[in-house]
Amino acid sequence: MVEVRLSALQSLGVPQISKGNDFITAEHIIKLMKTTDAASITAGAKLALSQANKAMTKTTTRKGRHIGPPEKGRTEYMDFGTLFTAIAEIRKEKVFAELDFEYSDIVKADKNANAMPEIIERNWESTVCLKSGEPTLVGATQDKDTAAFLIVTANIKE
């Protein structure tokens, strides 16, 4: 998953995800990552699958916060991280895959220990046809300042 400042997309003449007939591609995002610091990889996962099998990878961090008065309070825990699940089938140099990608993290923690932190979640589910070795843009979300893109690449080993 790559996060990009919208101003960087505009400066390179790359279309935003929701404008007109022009559309953004994985190549646009990769070019942006190579030419500016306005794009960064936020999360990633790698799976190895055999024909028509399912694989999953999960990376989480358990973060706690104290709730209540220091002497009588309790600690509340939340899990954050990345979950990536895929089922794939190989047909003539192409990979047909069902993908599920989930990402969550704390954006901003409040100084007030009892307040809930600001949390971001990004989830994509998709059925795609991937060409071996070609990065493919599977999904994107956009807010007022940034966009997040899920890019997937499949490699077929004989």
C-alpha positions as CSV (number, residue, x, y, z in Angstrom):
1,M,0.0,0.0,0.0
2,V,1.4,3.4,-1.0
3,E,0.3,6.7,0.3
4,V,0.7,9.8,-1.8
5,R,0.1,13.5,-1.3
6,L,-2.4,14.8,-3.8
7,S,-0.3,17.8,-4.5
8,A,2.4,15.6,-5.8
9,L,0.0,13.8,-8.2
10,Q,-1.1,17.2,-9.5
11,S,2.5,18.5,-10.0
12,L,3.4,15.5,-12.1
13,G,0.2,15.8,-14.2
14,V,-1.0,12.5,-12.8
15,P,-4.8,12.3,-12.6
16,Q,-6.6,12.1,-9.3
17,I,-8.5,8.9,-8.7
18,S,-11.9,10.5,-9.2
19,K,-11.4,12.9,-12.1
20,G,-12.8,12.4,-15.6
21,N,-11.9,9.8,-18.2
22,D,-8.2,9.8,-17.5
23,F,-7.2,7.3,-14.9
24,I,-4.2,6.6,-12.7
25,T,-2.1,3.4,-13.1
26,A,0.4,1.5,-11.0
27,E,3.1,2.9,-13.3
28,H,2.1,6.5,-12.3
29,I,2.5,5.6,-8.6
30,I,5.8,3.8,-9.1
31,K,7.2,6.8,-11.1
32,L,6.1,9.1,-8.3
33,M,7.9,6.9,-5.7
34,K,11.1,7.1,-7.8
35,T,11.0,10.8,-8.4
36,T,9.7,12.4,-5.2
37,D,9.4,11.8,-1.4
38,A,5.7,12.6,-1.6
39,A,4.9,8.9,-2.0
40,S,5.8,6.2,0.6
41,I,5.0,2.6,1.2
42,T,2.8,2.4,4.3
43,A,2.3,-1.4,4.4
44,G,3.3,-4.4,2.4
45,A,2.9,-8.2,2.3
46,K,4.2,-11.1,0.3
47,L,2.6,-14.5,-0.2
48,A,3.7,-17.6,-2.0
49,L,0.8,-19.8,-3.4
50,S,0.6,-23.0,-5.4
51,Q,-2.2,-23.6,-7.9
52,A,-5.8,-22.9,-6.5
53,N,-4.6,-22.6,-2.9
54,K,-5.2,-19.9,-0.2
55,A,-2.5,-18.1,1.7
56,M,-2.6,-15.4,4.4
57,T,-0.2,-13.2,6.2
58,K,-0.9,-11.1,9.2
59,T,1.2,-8.6,11.0
60,T,-0.2,-6.8,14.0
61,T,0.9,-4.7,16.9
62,R,-1.1,-4.6,20.1
63,K,-1.2,-1.1,21.5
64,G,-2.6,-0.3,24.9
65,R,-3.9,2.8,26.6
66,H,-4.7,3.5,30.2
67,I,-8.3,4.4,30.9
68,G,-9.4,6.0,34.2
69,P,-7.5,7.3,37.2
70,P,-3.9,6.1,37.5
71,E,-4.5,4.1,40.7
72,K,-7.8,2.5,39.7
73,G,-7.8,2.5,35.9
74,R,-7.5,-0.3,33.4
75,T,-5.5,-0.8,30.2
76,E,-7.5,-1.3,27.0
77,Y,-5.7,-3.0,24.1
78,M,-6.3,-2.7,20.3
79,D,-4.6,-4.5,17.4
80,F,-3.3,-2.6,14.4
81,G,-1.5,-3.8,11.3
82,T,-1.9,-5.6,8.0
83,L,-3.8,-8.7,7.0
84,F,-3.5,-10.0,3.4
85,T,-5.3,-13.0,2.1
86,A,-5.2,-14.4,-1.5
87,I,-6.6,-17.3,-3.4
88,A,-5.0,-17.7,-6.9
89,E,-5.3,-19.8,-10.0
90,I,-2.7,-19.7,-12.8
91,R,-3.9,-19.8,-16.4
92,K,-1.6,-19.1,-19.4
93,E,0.8,-16.6,-17.9
94,K,-1.9,-14.9,-16.0
95,V,-2.9,-15.1,-12.4
96,F,-6.6,-14.9,-11.4
97,A,-6.8,-14.0,-7.8
98,E,-9.2,-13.2,-5.0
99,L,-7.6,-10.7,-2.7
100,D,-8.5,-9.3,0.7
101,F,-6.2,-6.6,2.1
102,E,-6.8,-4.9,5.5
103,Y,-4.7,-2.2,7.1
104,S,-5.2,-0.2,10.3
105,D,-3.1,2.2,12.4
106,I,-3.3,5.1,14.8
107,V,-3.2,8.4,13.0
108,K,-3.1,10.6,16.0
109,A,-3.2,9.8,19.7
110,D,-5.0,12.3,21.9
111,K,-3.0,13.6,24.9
112,N,-6.0,12.8,27.1
113,A,-5.4,9.2,28.1
114,N,-9.1,8.5,28.2
115,A,-9.9,9.8,24.7
116,M,-10.0,7.4,21.8
117,P,-7.1,7.8,19.4
118,E,-7.8,8.7,15.7
119,I,-7.6,5.5,13.8
120,I,-7.4,4.8,10.0
121,E,-8.6,1.6,8.3
122,R,-8.2,0.8,4.7
123,N,-9.7,-2.4,3.3
124,W,-9.9,-3.7,-0.2
125,E,-11.5,-6.9,-1.6
126,S,-11.1,-7.7,-5.2
127,T,-11.1,-10.4,-7.9
128,V,-8.4,-9.6,-10.4
129,C,-6.5,-10.9,-13.4
130,L,-2.8,-10.2,-13.1
131,K,-0.1,-10.5,-15.8
132,S,3.0,-12.1,-14.5
133,G,5.6,-9.4,-13.4
134,E,3.3,-6.4,-14.1
135,P,2.3,-4.2,-11.2
136,T,-1.4,-3.7,-11.1
137,L,-3.4,-1.0,-9.3
138,V,-6.1,-3.0,-7.4
139,G,-7.8,-0.1,-5.4
140,A,-7.5,3.4,-4.1
141,T,-9.0,5.7,-1.5
142,Q,-8.7,9.4,-1.4
143,D,-9.3,12.0,1.3
144,K,-8.7,15.8,1.0
145,D,-4.9,15.7,1.2
146,T,-3.7,12.2,0.4
147,A,-4.6,9.1,-1.6
148,A,-3.7,5.4,-0.7
149,F,-3.2,2.9,-3.5
150,L,-3.0,-0.9,-3.3
151,I,-0.6,-2.2,-5.9
152,V,-0.2,-6.0,-6.4
153,T,2.3,-7.9,-8.5
154,A,2.2,-11.6,-9.3
155,N,5.2,-13.6,-10.4
156,I,4.8,-17.1,-11.9
157,K,7.6,-19.6,-11.2
158,E,7.6,-22.8,-13.2
